[in-house]
């Protein structure tokens, strides 16, 4: 990956997950989730310098749990250490996006096939509830993206394939970074995404496994194209000369 332009100046507002159901977590764990959420949603932008002093002050934690959380994010390949020894949020790239979506398309197609074999009326009802939530938020693209994430998570649960679940779980924060980037640059994507999920649902409801697989692959491919367009429209995500 090319070196990133470093973003050292912008203050980041991090979520306080202690008041969001994470209050029983160990400090290092909720700090990890707070930073992860900020990276995924773009609060911590690609190339942002992760100052331990600033982050510890904002999160009101000591350096030890913060460093443990940062080490975990580094292992997840979401942050990286620069030549100057400082930690930065990893950049986004067209190649990584293409690679991620190629792997995701294959795994999601397998997931929908396996989910079809385990589908029940109750499970279809759960998917329909998520779709209704997405329809009601069609003008709020980020909420549609969250609904889409829930839809795919439920399909994974129905499929009952632990290896696929684990693999997609490892890829999920990376995929979500690109997904949320695209929601910030394409307002039209919300309605398209809702319809694509409806087509997957309708194929599953009708017991047409091949159609469900085709709809899933088209959905992932359209998502990839939206992401690639968003990357071009967001030059701050690209590599450049390091300051």
C-alpha positions as CSV (number, residue, x, y, z in Angstrom):
1,X,0.0,0.0,0.0
2,X,1.2,3.5,-0.8
3,X,2.0,5.8,2.1
4,X,-0.9,7.8,3.3
5,X,-1.2,11.6,3.7
6,X,-1.4,11.8,7.5
7,X,-4.3,13.5,9.2
8,X,-3.1,14.8,12.5
9,X,-5.3,17.8,13.1
10,X,-8.9,16.9,13.3
11,X,-10.4,16.1,16.7
12,X,-12.4,12.9,16.7
13,X,-15.6,12.5,18.6
14,X,-15.7,8.9,19.8
15,X,-18.8,7.0,20.9
16,X,-19.1,6.3,24.7
17,X,-20.1,2.6,24.5
18,X,-20.3,2.3,28.3
19,X,-23.8,3.7,28.0
20,X,-24.7,1.6,25.0
21,X,-24.8,-1.9,26.4
22,X,-21.0,-2.3,26.7
23,X,-20.7,-1.2,30.3
24,X,-20.0,-4.7,31.5
25,X,-17.1,-5.2,29.1
26,X,-13.5,-4.9,30.3
27,X,-12.1,-1.5,29.6
28,X,-9.8,-2.7,26.8
29,X,-12.8,-4.3,25.0
30,X,-15.1,-1.3,25.0
31,X,-12.2,1.0,24.0
32,X,-11.5,-1.4,21.1
33,X,-15.2,-1.3,20.0
34,X,-15.3,2.5,20.3
35,X,-12.2,2.9,18.1
36,X,-13.5,0.2,15.7
37,X,-16.8,2.0,15.3
38,X,-15.0,5.3,14.7
39,X,-12.8,3.7,12.0
40,X,-15.7,1.9,10.3
41,X,-18.0,4.9,10.2
42,X,-15.3,7.4,9.2
43,X,-15.0,9.3,12.4
44,X,-11.4,8.2,12.3
45,X,-10.5,8.9,8.7
46,X,-7.9,6.9,6.6
47,X,-4.5,8.3,7.5
48,X,-5.6,9.7,10.9
49,X,-2.9,9.8,13.5
50,X,-3.9,7.8,16.6
51,X,-2.4,9.9,19.4
52,X,-2.4,7.9,22.6
53,X,-2.5,11.1,24.7
54,X,-5.5,12.5,22.8
55,X,-7.4,9.2,22.7
56,X,-6.8,8.4,26.4
57,X,-8.1,11.9,27.3
58,X,-11.2,11.6,25.2
59,X,-12.0,8.1,26.4
60,X,-11.0,8.8,30.0
61,X,-8.9,5.7,30.3
62,X,-5.3,4.9,31.1
63,X,-2.7,4.0,28.5
64,X,-2.6,0.3,29.3
65,X,-6.1,-0.7,28.1
66,X,-5.8,1.8,25.2
67,X,-2.6,0.2,24.0
68,X,-4.2,-3.3,24.2
69,X,-7.1,-2.1,22.1
70,X,-4.7,-0.5,19.6
71,X,-2.7,-3.7,19.4
72,X,-5.9,-5.6,18.6
73,X,-6.8,-3.1,15.8
74,X,-3.3,-3.5,14.4
75,X,-3.8,-7.3,14.3
76,X,-7.1,-6.7,12.5
77,X,-5.1,-4.7,9.9
78,X,-7.3,-1.7,10.5
79,X,-4.4,0.5,11.7
80,X,-0.7,0.4,10.9
81,X,2.6,1.8,12.3
82,X,4.3,4.4,10.1
83,X,8.0,4.7,9.6
84,X,8.0,7.4,12.3
85,X,6.7,4.8,14.8
86,X,3.3,6.4,15.1
87,X,0.0,4.6,14.5
88,X,-2.3,5.6,11.7
89,X,-5.7,4.4,10.4
90,X,-5.0,2.3,7.3
91,X,-6.0,3.7,3.9
92,X,-8.6,2.5,1.5
93,X,-7.8,1.4,-2.0
94,X,-9.5,0.2,-5.2
95,X,-7.5,-3.1,-5.2
96,X,-8.5,-3.9,-1.6
97,X,-12.1,-3.1,-2.4
98,X,-12.1,-5.4,-5.4
99,X,-10.4,-8.2,-3.4
100,X,-12.8,-7.9,-0.5
101,X,-15.9,-7.9,-2.7
102,X,-14.7,-10.8,-4.7
103,X,-14.3,-13.0,-1.6
104,X,-17.5,-11.6,-0.1
105,X,-19.6,-12.4,-3.2
106,X,-18.5,-16.1,-3.1
107,X,-19.1,-16.4,0.6
108,X,-22.5,-14.6,0.6
109,X,-23.7,-16.8,-2.3
110,X,-22.8,-19.9,-0.3
111,X,-24.5,-18.4,2.7
112,X,-27.8,-17.8,0.9
113,X,-27.7,-21.3,-0.6
114,X,-27.2,-22.9,2.9
115,X,-29.8,-20.5,4.5
116,X,-32.4,-21.6,1.9
117,X,-32.0,-25.2,3.1
118,X,-32.8,-24.2,6.7
119,X,-35.5,-21.6,6.0
120,X,-38.7,-21.6,8.0
121,X,-41.7,-19.3,8.1
122,X,-40.5,-17.8,11.4
123,X,-37.0,-17.1,9.9
124,X,-38.6,-15.5,6.8
125,X,-40.6,-13.3,9.2
126,X,-37.4,-12.1,10.8
127,X,-36.0,-11.2,7.4
128,X,-39.2,-9.4,6.5
129,X,-39.1,-7.3,9.7
130,X,-35.6,-6.2,8.8
131,X,-36.8,-5.3,5.3
132,X,-39.6,-3.2,6.7
133,X,-37.2,-1.3,8.8
134,X,-35.0,-0.7,5.7
135,X,-38.1,0.5,3.7
136,X,-39.0,3.0,6.4
137,X,-35.5,4.4,6.3
138,X,-35.0,4.5,2.6
139,X,-34.1,8.2,2.6
140,X,-31.5,7.6,5.3
141,X,-28.8,5.7,3.5
142,X,-26.7,4.9,6.6
143,X,-29.7,3.3,8.4
144,X,-30.4,1.3,5.2
145,X,-26.8,0.1,5.3
146,X,-27.2,-0.9,9.0
147,X,-30.4,-2.8,8.1
148,X,-28.6,-4.6,5.2
149,X,-25.9,-5.6,7.7
150,X,-28.5,-7.1,9.9
151,X,-30.1,-8.9,7.0
152,X,-26.8,-10.6,6.1
153,X,-26.1,-11.4,9.7
154,X,-29.4,-13.2,10.1
155,X,-28.8,-15.2,6.9
156,X,-25.5,-16.2,8.4
157,X,-27.2,-17.4,11.5
158,X,-29.8,-19.4,9.5
159,X,-27.0,-21.0,7.3
160,X,-25.3,-22.4,10.4
161,X,-21.9,-22.6,8.8
162,X,-19.3,-21.7,11.4
163,X,-16.4,-21.4,9.0
164,X,-18.2,-18.9,6.7
165,X,-19.4,-17.0,9.8
166,X,-15.9,-16.8,11.1
167,X,-14.4,-15.7,7.8
168,X,-17.0,-13.1,7.1
169,X,-16.6,-11.9,10.7
170,X,-12.9,-11.2,10.1
171,X,-13.7,-9.3,6.9
172,X,-16.7,-7.5,8.2
173,X,-15.1,-4.3,9.6
174,X,-13.1,-3.9,6.4
175,X,-16.2,-4.4,4.3
176,X,-18.1,-2.0,6.5
177,X,-15.5,0.7,6.0
178,X,-16.2,0.7,2.3
179,X,-19.9,0.3,2.8
180,X,-20.2,3.4,5.0
181,X,-18.0,5.4,2.7
182,X,-20.4,4.7,-0.1
183,X,-23.4,5.8,2.0
184,X,-21.8,9.2,2.4
185,X,-21.3,9.7,-1.3
186,X,-24.4,8.0,-2.9
187,X,-27.8,9.0,-1.7
188,X,-29.5,6.9,-4.4
189,X,-27.9,3.7,-3.1
190,X,-30.5,3.4,-0.3
191,X,-33.5,2.6,-2.5
192,X,-31.4,0.3,-4.8
193,X,-30.2,-1.7,-1.8
194,X,-33.7,-2.1,-0.4
195,X,-34.9,-3.5,-3.7
196,X,-31.9,-5.8,-4.0
197,X,-32.6,-7.3,-0.5
198,X,-36.3,-7.6,-1.4
199,X,-35.3,-9.7,-4.4
200,X,-33.2,-12.0,-2.3
201,X,-36.0,-12.4,0.2
202,X,-38.6,-13.1,-2.4
203,X,-36.5,-15.8,-4.0
204,X,-36.0,-17.4,-0.6
205,X,-39.7,-17.2,0.2
206,X,-40.5,-18.8,-3.2
207,X,-37.9,-21.6,-2.6
208,X,-35.9,-20.6,-5.7
209,X,-32.4,-21.2,-4.5
210,X,-30.6,-20.4,-7.8
211,X,-32.5,-17.1,-8.1
212,X,-31.6,-16.2,-4.6
213,X,-27.9,-16.9,-5.3
214,X,-28.0,-14.8,-8.5
215,X,-29.8,-11.9,-6.6
216,X,-27.2,-12.1,-3.9
217,X,-24.3,-12.0,-6.4
218,X,-25.8,-9.0,-8.2
219,X,-26.3,-7.2,-5.0
220,X,-22.7,-7.6,-4.0
221,X,-21.5,-6.6,-7.4
222,X,-23.7,-3.5,-7.4
223,X,-22.3,-2.6,-3.9
224,X,-18.8,-3.0,-5.2
225,X,-19.4,-0.6,-8.1
226,X,-20.9,1.9,-5.7
227,X,-17.8,1.6,-3.5
228,X,-15.4,2.1,-6.4
229,X,-17.3,5.2,-7.5
230,X,-17.1,6.5,-3.9
231,X,-13.4,5.9,-3.8
232,X,-12.9,8.1,-6.8
233,X,-15.1,10.8,-5.3
234,X,-13.2,10.7,-2.0
235,X,-9.5,11.4,-2.8
236,X,-8.7,11.7,1.0
237,X,-8.9,7.9,1.1
238,X,-6.2,7.4,-1.5
239,X,-2.4,7.0,-1.0
240,X,-0.1,10.0,-1.3
241,X,3.1,11.4,-0.1
242,X,3.6,11.0,3.7
243,X,4.0,14.3,5.5
